[in-house]
Amino acid sequence: MEDKWLVIKILYKDEQDFNEIQNVLALMNNECFEKNDDAVILYTKDKDLSGRIEKRLSYRIEDLKIDIKETTAFWNKVLHGDFKSIEVQDFTIKSKDLIDGKEDKEKTIIINPAQAFGSGQHATTRQCIELISWLNSRDSLNDLLEPGCGSSILSIFSKKLGIAEAYAFDNDLTALYNAIENQKLNEVNVNTFCMDLSYINKRFDLVTANIFAHVLINNHDILIDYVDENKYLILSGIEDDQAEEVKDSFSDLKLIRRVSFEGWTSFLFRKKN
């Protein structure tokens, strides 16, 4: 029996409309979506999701238009079919179906792109990997936290890089199942939890948050509190036109490095005494 998915297409006229859609989806914990020139596109099995979205957006966006259609085996046909092996910082990120047994296990990250909540293709993921690698070559990192982990690609990368302990969490169970599967594919141990940003009672040498800019800003205090004294915070998921706002919001930290390409920006900060 084929796997049935709904494709929800939310049309927008301008950047203000897009920001309203983005904010509502974040509040509803639906942060995995595609954006094109005139629409935000979500893929879901939840038949009631479009109604809940319409209810929240109808008074925010004039003449709101939402198109819905059904598709089959979405993740395999769309995401998996388009997935390519990627070379990032001396590592190769590959689909589990492309593994031929000749790979260097220590330098290969294997993922299941059938539910790709972060396949490594997006600029923000590659920026995080670049910053983690750069930092690890210059300071001794004992542990890492990846909030909103999605596929867990960053915590998996950190373990293969030699960081002793990695913690990851997400509030989306589907993403979390994908994360745990990817960890098993890579034979790494990551402490993984289903939760939101406010429940871990521990500080880390490195926190790497690849989330929407407004979520980063709104959770400023929580994110900083996770960082140990004189240690590091990576912020990603930031569109270039939002970068200065995020940087200013975290001005109580020391900016160490900034990486920008393909319309996205990531920051590496150090927590001051």
C-alpha positions, -999 to 999 in steps of 0.1 A, spaced: 0 0 0 14 34 -10 22 60 16 -3 89 13 9 125 21 -8 159 18 10 188 1 -1 221 16 8 251 -4 3 285 13 5 314 -11 20 347 -1 22 381 -19 52 397 -1 78 393 26 53 405 53 30 377 44 58 352 44 69 363 79 34 359 92 33 323 78 67 315 92 58 328 126 25 308 127 43 276 116 69 280 142 43 285 169 26 253 157 60 235 158 59 230 120 93 243 111 102 220 82 89 235 50 100 246 15 99 282 3 97 293 -33 90 327 -49 53 328 -40 45 300 -16 54 280 15 50 243 10 45 217 37 42 179 35 22 161 61 0 131 70 -21 153 93 -55 158 75 -65 186 100 -33 206 97 -44 229 68 -76 238 88 -56 248 119 -31 268 98 -60 286 80 -77 294 113 -45 311 125 -36 329 93 -70 341 81 -70 372 102 -33 379 95 -32 377 57 -58 393 35 -72 370 8 -54 340 22 -51 311 -3 -41 276 6 -40 248 -20 -40 211 -9 -33 180 -29 -26 144 -22 6 126 -31 21 92 -26 54 82 -11 65 118 -9 97 114 10 111 87 -13 100 103 -46 108 139 -39 135 142 -13 152 108 -17 151 111 -55 168 145 -55 194 136 -28 231 137 -39 262 129 -19 278 160 -5 314 168 4 317 190 35 349 196 55 366 164 44 334 144 52 310 128 28 273 129 36 255 100 18 221 84 16 220 50 32 209 36 -2 241 49 -18 264 30 6 285 4 -12 308 -7 16 339 11 3 334 43 24 357 55 52 333 51 81 351 77 101 347 103 74 312 94 61 279 105 75 250 82 65 215 95 66 180 83 56 167 111 34 133 94 32 124 118 61 150 144 55 148 169 84 183 181 75 201 162 48 232 184 47 223 200 14 211 233 29 236 261 33 228 265 70 238 229 78 270 232 58 278 265 76 274 248 110 296 219 100 323 244 89 321 263 121 321 231 143 352 218 124 370 252 126 363 255 163 372 219 172 407 224 156 413 254 179 398 244 212 391 213 232 354 205 231 341 178 254 304 180 247 278 195 222 241 202 224 220 203 192 185 218 199 159 213 172 181 185 159 160 173 130 180 145 113 207 148 141 233 155 114 253 180 135 255 158 166 265 128 144 292 150 128 305 161 162 308 125 174 328 115 142 349 146 148 359 132 182 337 152 206 331 129 235 295 136 243 266 148 221 231 157 232 202 163 207 165 171 211 135 180 190 98 185 198 88 167 166 85 129 172 88 121 134 120 141 132 133 124 164 127 89 150 146 99 119 174 113 142 177 80 161 177 60 129 206 81 115 225 78 147 222 40 144 233 41 108 264 59 118 271 37 149 273 67 172 258 73 206 239 106 210 218 114 241 185 121 223 153 135 238 118 147 227 114 181 244 115 218 238 142 243 246 138 246 283 143 213 300 180 203 301 198 210 333 233 210 320 258 234 304 279 226 273 311 235 256 292 240 224 256 246 216 247 247 179 212 259 171 201 258 134 167 273 138 147 303 125 161 337 134 130 348 154 132 316 174 168 322 182 161 358 193 130 348 214 151 321 232 182 342 238 183 336 275 177 299 273 203 293 246 230 313 265 222 295 297 231 262 281 266 274 273 294 269 298 315 299 308 340 309 281 325 283 258 306 286 225 273 291 207 267 286 170 235 303 156 223 293 122 191 293 101 194 330 96 186 347 63 211 374 53 186 402 58 180 390 94 217 386 103 223 420 119 192 417 141 204 384 154 239 396 159 226 426 179 204 404 200 234 384 211 257 413 216 263 402 252 284 374 237 318 378 219 315 373 181 342 349 170 334 341 134 307 348 108 300 327 77 277 337 49 268 322 15 238 313 -6 217 340 11 222 325 47 244 335 76 257 317 107 275 330 137 300 316 162 299 334 196 319 329 228 303 333 262 320 360 283 328 356 320 
